Amino acid sequence: MAYTLITANRNYSSWSLRPWLLMTVLDIPFVDRIAPFASMDNYDAFRAFSPTGQVPVLIDGERTIWDSLGIALYLAERHDGVWPSDPAARAWAMCGATEMHGGFGALRNERTMTVGQRVTPHGTSPRLARDVARLVELWGEGLSRFGGPWLAGDAFGAVDAFFAPVAFRVRSYGIDVGEAGARWVAWMLDQPAMRAWEAAALAETFREAAHEAEVAAVGVVIEDRRASL
């Protein structure tokens, strides 16, 4: 029986991108089910399939696995390639993925996910500057220690999937992540699975007012490449 992965809108849902990209790149078969955001708070509607009222959710037969990190850990027990085989790289990748999962709050809030728009930010807060500096440090460490082109070596894995939404943010807001970081972002954005996600985001005609307002609050939209309403 194939997995079912439930995710939300391609333009907005950074958390959804993580397991979708991980499973797509690693050729783990799944049924792709989209539950669009109807508002900023979709708790009641999403509770029909998610114990937290959030996406993403992985359905494996009678089991429901929720949260992008929970899904990655579940898949790692059943499929190769989620984490590096080298012990040092694996330890670093696990720490990097969990740091992204639990941290970088200013980056999330002040550079909210929008795949199809280009935005000139109003400014950079001290907290955001610290997040970006840590991002540059972390990516640089992984790429230099393990040789690239992926963050933890020569193969894609969960740590790349967890930072994949940041690659879109870097492009959408013009974030300076340094030379090494910029190379990784360009590499990520050129991957077929990332291009497929982007194409789906650009094809969406649905707009959710609260998510649109989040973007407008942090900057001036100078270009919108999404399909017309």
N, C-alpha and C positions, 0 to 999 in steps of 0.2 A: 504494500500500500504506500503510495507516495505521500510525502508531507504536504500539508497545506500551510502556506505562509500568508497571514493577513497583515496587510500594510495599508497606509493611507496615501494621500495625494503626493505625487512625485515632486511637485514644486516645493512643498512645505515640509514634508516629513523626514527630517534628518535621521531620526531613530529607526525609521522603517528601512532606510537605505542600507544600514549596516548588515542585517542578516540577508537581505535580498542580494546584495553584492557578494557577500561571502558564499552563499549557496550557488549563485550563478557562476562565479569564477571557478569554484571548485567542482562544478558539474554535479552538484547534488540535486536530483530531480525534485521539483515541488510544483504544486498547483498554486498559481499566483492569484490571490484574491484581494481586491482593493475595497476598503471601507472608507469612503471619503469623509473628511472633516466637514461637519455641518455647522460647526461653531468652534470657538476656542476650547470649550468644555464639552466633550462628547461622551462623558462618563456613562450616562444612563443608556445610550444606544450601544456603546461598545461593551457594556457589561454582559450583553447577550452572548459574547464569545470570549471575553477577556476578564479575568478575575480582578484586574486593577482598573478596568475601564479605559485602557490605553492600548496602543499598538506600538511595536509589532507583537504578534502572537503566532506561535508555531503549533499546528495540530498534527500529532502523530498518533493516529488511531484513536484510542480512548484518552490519550494524554494531551493536556494543554500545557505548553511551555511558554511562559511570558517573559517579557523584558529582553532587550537585545543581548545583554550579557548572559542571561540565563540560556538563551537560545544558542549562543556561541559555545558555551560550556557543554550543553547537551549534545550539540553536533560533534564537538571534539572527541567525545567518548565513542562516537559511531563512525567517524569519517577521518581520513588522513588529511593533513594539510592545513588544519585550522591554526595550529601553532607550529613553529619551526621544530625540526628534529634536533638541532643543536641545543644542548641544555642552556648555554649562556644566552643564546638568541631567544630561546623559548621563555626564559625567566624575564628578560627585558620586554619581550612582546606582551606577556601577560600583564606586567606592571604598566606598560604604556597604554594598553587597551582599557585597563581598569581606571587609570588616571583620567583618561578621556571620558569614560563613563560617569565618573563621579565628580569631575572638576570642570575647569574652564567655564565657570558660570557667566562671567562677563562677556566672553566670546559668544556664548549662546544668546545672551540677552541683547547685546548691543550690535551683533552682526547676525541677526536672525536668518534662518534658512530661506533662500529664494533662488532657485536654480535659474529661472528665466529672466531675471532682472539684473540691471547694472545700477549700482547705487553709489552716490557720493556721500559719505558719512558726514554728519554734523560735527563730529569731533571724536577724540579718543580719551576715554577716562583713564585715570591711573590704574584701576583694576584691569581694564582691557589691555593696557600696555604691558602689565605684568603677565597676563595670559599669553599675549603674543610672544613676549620674550621667552617664556617657558616653552612655548611651541617651537620656536626656533632652536632652542637648546636641545629639546628632546628629539626632534627630527634629525638635527645635525649629529647627535650622539649615535642614533641608530644607524644612520646612513654611513657614518665614518667607521663605526665599530664592525659592522657586518657586511659592508661592501656594496650595498644596494643591488639593484635599483629600487627594491622594496625596502620598507623601513627596518625590517629585521633580516635582511639578506637577499638571496637571489630568487625567492619564491614569495608570491602573494600569500597573505594570511590574515587572521582576524585583526591584528593591529592596524593593517592598512584599511580594512573595512571600517573600523571604528573611527578612523580619521578621515575617511572619504568625504563625509559631509563638510568637513573643514576645507577640503579642496574646492568645493563649490563656493563656499563663503569667501575664500581668498580671492577667487576670480570675481565674484559678484560685487565685492566691496573694495577691491584693489588693495588687499592687505599685504604689507611687505613682510615676507617670511624669510628673507635672506636668499642667497644664491642656491644653496643646497635645497632648501625648502621649496623654492620656486621650481627647481628641476623635478622634484618629486610630485608637486602639484601638476605640472605639465604632463608628466608620465601618467599619473592617475587619470587625468581628464581625457587622455587619449585612449584609454583602455576600452575595448568594445562594450563591456557591460556598463561602464560609466556613460558612454555615449548613448547607449540604449535607454538608460534611466533619464538622461537629459532630453532625449527626443520625446519620451513620454511626457516629461514635464512641460516641454514647449507645446505639445499638442493639447494639453488640458485647456479647456475653456471655462472650467469652474473657477470661481473666485470666492474665497471665504473672507468676509469683511474684517474680522478681527486679525487674521493673519496678514492681510493687506495693510491694516493700520499699524501693525508692529513694524513693518518695513518702513512705512512713511514716517514713523516716529523717530527712527534712528538716522535717516538720511533723505536725500533727494533722489528720486528715481530718474535716471537720465536715459534709460533705455529699457523697454519691455519687449522681449523676444517671443513671448507666449502667443499662441493663436488668439485671434480676436474673439471677443464674446459674441 
